[in-house]
């Protein structure tokens, strides 16, 4: 070898020096962010070879098992066989300017450092996993062994001492780098151009800071996620299925009691609520609310879920329904001690306000942009319309107490709400039937459609039939039997109506969770524990 020739290693070192590549370096030559600036990732898709070294390095650095992935590599394809090109996207936390994980966390476990890094405080996390729903990129990961959520923190402790994050060090192609970005300039000018890549969520949801360099083909050709053919049902979330349905039934039944107390106070000769009716609406709430703790990774810390009333709908729901349940307990005591009607009515109105707001907050938990099938006003309507079962429950108790006139007044209200619930089912059915590719979230919604119509077709058929029978046919039959004086048959029909309607709503809520398809990272074959 002549003195003018260099070795491949020397060529690589020279190239790294000339291009300021960070890969393979333990030190990083970058200034600390100034005011109005923050750290960010730069991902060069033209350099990435899809080797997944970044995933492995991240796991080794942070002691995570193989199913806990803070960084993932998604794969997309363009072209027509045999001229097909694979494209890769290595993604961890985007350390967003407006992170949804931080706003939604009920325990304030997310902190955005002055340098822009979004940090998760493991010690205060209760494992509610709300952030795993809220994040449109599915970045937070639930660690079942620890009972908490964890996520990328950009190896902040390494950056603090001038070292590169593990993923940057390990990438053999120099596809990942750390940069400083002016937040104002990024959001107002550059984000719309450099912060986007095919099949990623709308940047306006969280304003991610990751900068992309992508292949020209990804801009000029149709790009398909490599996992487009994979349709996987979501988690069942059984504790939440029962908790939401039971609390909605309770609030519906209690609203009926308050209405009865009010019209009785105004001089109408109808039955007044009694302690047995109060117990009937208290029991579903008393069963449902503790069930929600079974969803948590650390149920012993459930009481801390009210820390973030300012921005978290989950905190608002916990507080409002907690006040509601406490109010019901106080009212049971007031009925037992025979307090005067005016005082009871005042307390009832306050408790009802807490209950109604609690159900509204409960519905808003799910109206998030990261889950398109949930993000609609119909979610709130369906949650409130479940209250028809609560009205049926109170009606049954009235018939058992031989209060037939008041029962006849209530049954049309139950039928009315049951009809609205059936209409919401039809509206959803027609929405997926007429789903067009022009829809912004067609990719996710079409997978939800397939889950509904193919994977869970029997569940969907049962929902339709049971709803028409339990919420419409049987209450109508009960009205006729009641009017004809056939009270024993009325009791039987009302009991069947409640049971069938309850089973129908349970199946509907199960499908609500199972068919939700997140925006997420396209081509994310190796998702790990992302929910």
Helices and strands as residue ranges (DSSP letters): H 8-19, E 37-44, H 53-62, E 72-80, E 83-91, H 100-104, E 110-112, E 118-120, G 122-124, H 130-134, E 141-143, E 148-150, H 156-159, H 166-170, E 176-182, H 183-185, I 186-190, H 191-194, E 211-213, H 216-220, E 223-225, H 238-265, H 275-292, G 293-295, G 299-306, H 313-336, H 341-366, H 377-385, H 388-400, H 404-433, H 442-450, I 451-455, H 457-467, I 468-473, H 474-483, H 487-514
